[in-house]
């Protein structure tokens, strides 16, 4: 883990692509994701940084869409079940990103 809450990087995205058990090439049509694991007290919302980082991953993989997951670990937040949301965002390079906040 690098930085203050990143769980995956470019290498991890490639590793998580779906592979057939007998082939090393990924099955096409998959979707990349980026997990911003921690939004801590005093830190700014990681959405913009996450979208920018995921954009670069998607460009490298030749994909037009992906997922960004942000876990809000700030104190005094409602229970996860009450604050988990899903929305669509457009990345800086125009890709469709499904954003999950929990």
Secondary structure, 3 states (H helix, E strand, C coil): CECCCECCCHHHHHHHCCECCCCCCECCCCCEEEEEEEECCCCCCCHHHHHHHHHHHHHHHCCCEEEEEEEECCCCCCCHHHHCEEEEEECCCCCEEEEEEC
